[in-house]
Amino acid sequence: MSGIFGVVSQKNCAHYLFYGVDYHSHLGTEYGGMAVLGKDFIRQIHNISQSQFKSKFFEDYHDMEGNKGIGVISDSDEQPIYLSSKFGPFCIVTSGLVENKEELQKILFKNGHSFSEFSRNKVNITELVGKLITQGTSIVDGIEKMFDMIKGSCSLLLLNKDGVYAARDRFGYTPLVVGKKDNDWVVSAESSALTNLGFQAVKGLQPGEIVLFNEKGMV
């Protein structure tokens, strides 16, 4: 299992993002990653198998500028993945297990897709999920179609110009909790991250639920 965290703020979100992701450090041992969106995407990924998340990202987050972002502590694949799509560019992080990844990879190959990210000589699951989402008519439709296609479970956070999309897997294996402080919003796999950052829990996403956070609040 991986730990995912997202934030939309009225100001630079890098501080919340850095500490929010760090509170998930017990959920993964391979990679850590963060992406923020301001004037453009800024993305950082590091191997944390031999070091702590904080030590790897402490300098990075001071150079990140943007009011919305997502991050992950990953147990296997490098994340966040950046994709340029018909919906515009986006970054995505995931948590879950896709059991039919080879079958889905073949379908995407047949449809003319290629893959650029590999982990242990296998397709990066987060990239696979991102490309499945691009098969839809919209981001939300793409997430729902991805849910229909996979065997297993997948919760995700997707960052683009609209804000941060949060989707909980249909079986409810990975919790996602929404928090609010003033006009800032976060979504987290660990409810303790909300408390530690001074956010009040607003709701837990239901299995299969998809929501969007932006500067106006939760949609």
C-alpha positions as CSV (number, residue, x, y, z in Angstrom):
1,M,0.0,0.0,0.0
2,S,1.1,3.6,-0.7
3,G,0.1,6.8,1.1
4,I,-1.3,9.7,-0.9
5,F,-1.9,13.3,0.1
6,G,-3.3,16.3,-1.8
7,V,-3.8,20.0,-1.0
8,V,-5.4,23.1,-2.6
9,S,-4.5,26.4,-0.8
10,Q,-5.0,30.1,-1.2
11,K,-1.3,30.5,-1.1
12,N,1.8,28.4,-1.7
13,C,0.9,24.8,-0.7
14,A,4.5,23.3,-0.5
15,H,4.7,23.4,3.3
16,Y,1.4,21.5,3.8
17,L,2.3,19.1,1.0
18,F,5.7,18.3,2.4
19,Y,4.6,17.6,5.9
20,G,1.3,15.9,4.8
21,V,3.2,13.4,2.6
22,D,5.7,12.8,5.4
23,Y,3.0,11.7,7.8
24,H,2.5,8.7,5.4
25,S,6.1,7.5,5.6
26,H,5.1,4.2,7.3
27,L,3.0,3.2,4.2
28,G,5.9,2.9,1.7
29,T,9.6,2.2,1.6
30,E,10.6,2.6,-2.1
31,Y,9.9,6.1,-3.5
32,G,8.6,9.5,-2.4
33,G,7.2,12.1,-4.7
34,M,5.6,15.5,-4.9
35,A,4.1,17.7,-7.6
36,V,2.8,21.2,-7.4
37,L,1.0,23.4,-9.9
38,G,1.4,27.1,-10.1
39,K,2.5,28.8,-13.3
40,D,3.7,25.3,-14.4
41,F,4.1,21.8,-12.9
42,I,7.1,21.2,-10.6
43,R,7.7,17.6,-9.8
44,Q,10.3,15.8,-7.6
45,I,10.8,12.0,-7.1
46,H,13.4,10.4,-4.9
47,N,14.3,6.8,-3.9
48,I,13.7,6.6,-0.1
49,S,14.7,3.0,0.4
50,Q,17.9,4.0,2.2
51,S,16.9,7.3,3.7
52,Q,14.0,9.3,5.2
53,F,11.5,11.2,3.1
54,K,12.3,14.4,5.0
55,S,16.0,14.3,4.3
56,K,15.4,13.7,0.6
57,F,12.8,16.4,0.1
58,F,13.7,19.1,2.6
59,E,15.6,21.2,0.1
60,D,13.2,20.4,-2.8
61,Y,10.1,21.7,-1.2
62,H,11.6,25.1,-0.5
63,D,11.9,25.6,-4.2
64,M,8.4,24.4,-5.1
65,E,5.8,27.2,-5.8
66,G,2.2,26.5,-6.5
67,N,-1.2,26.7,-4.7
68,K,-2.2,23.0,-5.3
69,G,-0.3,19.8,-5.2
70,I,-0.2,16.1,-4.7
71,G,2.3,13.7,-3.1
72,V,2.9,10.1,-2.3
73,I,4.9,7.6,-0.3
74,S,5.1,4.7,-2.7
75,D,5.7,1.0,-1.9
76,S,6.7,0.1,-5.5
77,D,6.5,2.5,-8.4
78,E,8.0,6.0,-9.0
79,Q,5.3,8.6,-8.7
80,P,3.9,11.2,-9.4
81,I,3.6,10.5,-13.1
82,Y,3.3,13.4,-15.5
83,L,1.2,12.9,-18.6
84,S,0.3,15.3,-21.5
85,S,-3.2,14.3,-22.7
86,K,-6.2,15.4,-24.6
87,F,-7.5,16.9,-21.3
88,G,-4.3,18.9,-21.0
89,P,-1.3,18.0,-18.8
90,F,-1.8,16.4,-15.4
91,C,0.1,14.6,-12.6
92,I,-1.2,11.5,-10.9
93,V,-0.5,9.4,-7.8
94,T,-2.1,6.1,-7.0
95,S,-2.5,3.6,-4.2
96,G,-3.7,0.1,-4.7
97,L,-3.2,-3.2,-6.6
98,V,-4.1,-3.8,-10.3
99,E,-4.1,-7.5,-10.8
100,N,-4.7,-7.5,-14.6
101,K,-2.0,-5.0,-15.5
102,E,-0.5,-7.2,-18.3
103,E,-3.9,-7.5,-20.0
104,L,-4.5,-3.8,-19.8
105,Q,-1.0,-3.0,-21.0
106,K,-1.7,-5.1,-24.1
107,I,-5.0,-3.3,-24.8
108,L,-3.2,0.1,-24.6
109,F,-0.4,-1.1,-26.8
110,K,-3.0,-2.2,-29.4
111,N,-4.6,1.3,-29.2
112,G,-1.2,2.9,-30.0
113,H,0.0,3.9,-26.6
114,S,3.5,3.5,-25.3
115,F,5.0,3.5,-21.9
116,S,8.0,5.5,-20.6
117,E,8.2,4.5,-16.9
118,F,9.3,1.1,-15.8
119,S,9.8,-0.4,-12.3
120,R,11.8,-3.6,-12.0
121,N,11.3,-4.1,-15.8
122,K,7.5,-3.8,-15.4
123,V,5.2,-1.1,-16.5
124,N,4.6,1.6,-13.9
125,I,1.1,1.0,-12.6
126,T,0.5,4.7,-12.0
127,E,1.4,5.5,-15.7
128,L,-0.9,2.6,-16.7
129,V,-3.8,4.1,-14.7
130,G,-3.2,7.5,-16.0
131,K,-3.4,6.3,-19.6
132,L,-6.5,4.4,-18.9
133,I,-8.1,7.6,-17.6
134,T,-7.3,9.3,-20.9
135,Q,-9.6,6.8,-22.7
136,G,-12.6,8.6,-21.2
137,T,-14.5,11.6,-22.5
138,S,-13.5,13.6,-19.4
139,I,-11.4,13.2,-16.3
140,V,-14.3,11.9,-14.3
141,D,-15.5,9.6,-17.1
142,G,-12.0,8.3,-17.5
143,I,-11.6,7.5,-13.8
144,E,-15.0,5.6,-13.9
145,K,-13.9,3.7,-17.0
146,M,-10.6,2.9,-15.4
147,F,-12.5,1.5,-12.3
148,D,-14.5,-0.7,-14.7
149,M,-11.5,-2.0,-16.5
150,I,-9.2,-2.9,-13.6
151,K,-9.3,-6.0,-11.5
152,G,-8.2,-5.1,-8.0
153,S,-8.4,-1.6,-6.4
154,C,-7.0,1.8,-7.1
155,S,-7.4,5.1,-5.2
156,L,-5.8,8.2,-6.8
157,L,-5.2,11.9,-6.7
158,L,-5.0,13.8,-10.0
159,L,-3.6,17.3,-10.3
160,N,-4.4,19.6,-13.2
161,K,-5.6,23.1,-14.0
162,D,-9.0,22.3,-12.6
163,G,-7.6,21.5,-9.1
164,V,-7.1,18.1,-7.4
165,Y,-9.4,15.2,-8.3
166,A,-9.6,12.6,-5.5
167,A,-11.1,9.1,-6.2
168,R,-11.5,6.3,-3.7
169,D,-11.3,2.7,-4.9
170,R,-14.7,1.0,-5.3
171,F,-13.9,-1.6,-2.6
172,G,-13.0,1.0,0.0
173,Y,-9.6,-0.6,0.7
174,T,-7.8,2.8,0.8
175,P,-9.4,5.4,3.0
176,L,-9.4,9.0,1.8
177,V,-10.3,11.8,4.3
178,V,-11.1,15.4,3.4
179,G,-10.0,18.2,5.7
180,K,-10.5,22.0,5.7
181,K,-8.9,24.9,7.5
182,D,-10.1,28.4,6.6
183,N,-10.2,28.3,2.8
184,D,-7.6,25.6,2.4
185,W,-8.5,22.0,1.6
186,V,-6.6,18.7,1.9
187,V,-7.3,15.0,1.2
188,S,-5.3,12.3,2.9
189,A,-5.1,8.6,3.2
190,E,-4.1,9.1,6.9
191,S,-6.6,11.1,9.1
192,S,-3.7,11.8,11.5
193,A,-2.1,14.0,8.9
194,L,-5.2,16.4,9.1
195,T,-4.9,16.7,12.8
196,N,-1.1,17.2,12.7
197,L,-1.5,20.1,10.2
198,G,-4.4,21.7,12.0
199,F,-7.2,20.7,9.6
200,Q,-10.7,19.7,10.6
201,A,-12.0,16.5,9.0
202,V,-15.0,17.2,6.8
203,K,-15.9,13.8,5.4
204,G,-14.5,10.5,4.3
205,L,-14.9,9.6,0.7
206,Q,-17.2,6.7,0.0
207,P,-16.0,3.7,-2.0
208,G,-16.0,4.7,-5.7
209,E,-16.6,8.4,-4.9
210,I,-14.9,11.1,-7.0
211,V,-14.6,14.7,-5.9
212,L,-12.7,17.8,-7.2
213,F,-11.0,20.4,-5.0
214,N,-10.2,23.8,-6.2
215,E,-9.8,27.4,-5.0
216,K,-13.6,27.6,-4.6
217,G,-13.8,24.5,-2.3
218,M,-15.0,20.9,-2.8
219,V,-17.1,20.2,-5.9
